Amino acid sequence: MFKNYEDKYEKVFTNKERIKMRCDIDKISPYKGDPENLSMYIRQFKDETKSFDLDLFDHLVKIYWLARRFCYDGERREKLGKNGIKLDAAYGLFIRCFVGWDTKSIFTTMNMLPKVMGYFYDLFPNFDEGNPFKEKYEYPFKYISLPCLFIVYQMDERMEMLKYAESKKMNYVEFLDYVVNYVMCKSEEDDKYEIVLSMKYLPYVKKMKNN
């Protein structure tokens, strides 16, 4: 069950002193003065990453919708994998030989994108009955970026947490600290989640198998 916890644990990702030790903003400058100043550089970076998230989300919706239309010998392929050897093999050959692409480029196990696609039925209950080429399946968050969705994808209360974070206009690192505090507080009640940090992929919360 979702509930808001008071800030109890030390800030990890928004600790200003820790950030300044490794990334002093006064030491940053754009190469050859292009963009012409640091403020413009940050603004362009923010605008571009936001646009990237929105475009990527739109493409993911359409690709996932198309993938779920695939039927072979009267049988529909509904999952990203484990649909049976015959169906998955036919789909793989269809994508490579007739479409000229490979879904492995985005549908790998620890890739962020399949985890984002796991939200589609939460966000769009009418996903299969609608058509993203005829209507807009719009990304519902203004402040929450796609990596935030990956961080909490295993959590039962993920939608409530994302909506709360959006209401508070949290950025990425603020969301990380919010999640850390939430998980640590919740662990005092039960060991349902643990935070996984790795150099290989984004941080995320892991749901323990016995829960």
Steps between C-alpha positions, in 0.01 A plus 500: 500500500628844406550770760721804529790474744667795669858566389703290740814390320796697372470642150716295267449643154420865582770560763645832381839458669546154351401626155737798518794272592467310174324751277562865581258695280745794491754280318265406216507679167378413149772401252612800292229711661223333303235531637615844605451456876436236764135594552424459131695172492293359787175624345576341162596172668177499702287581198665231287472224760136590563427488127687168479284350777177611334600380152637172634184435700284565194706259287497234772122515524463455124761223470352308794149540359616371160686208662180392677310487168720214374309178439648186347300197395202638692692557825570844643833605648416705811820504707850631432632145536414143602202470266616157385783408264286494186338839555812681621712353220249608236484848648879531516534402135216734403671796667845424357406381151192706414520805725880526485558564870574311824298543817799395710626854454244615758347189655797366700455387862665782695427768243286784634259495208317168566442618857346823371275297272382310807311817598293523183196321644513715813511815291275391215237245611360501147842429348406213267158629403631843405751594231801727574524588131151651514492634857760640735635270771660790683775476760317602820784665694654843466774474762556124529746370240508149351788378724276566802256241365782245485607565860165391649374259234491202742316685776131433562442866587696634202215703348414666830867589552540641150183708530612633837844588364340674202279703735814611684680582172792273589794475265697178451734522800223626727296200397793270577531638851124474544511133397797427727321652798178317414668160470708547816193604701293217361775249584441581867153351457585212265787396273301534181748700293869565465687764299737370234794718396727396217754652262339308213144632510269752662423470871173326570292348778484123511196325641600209721378161384323411823265799460 
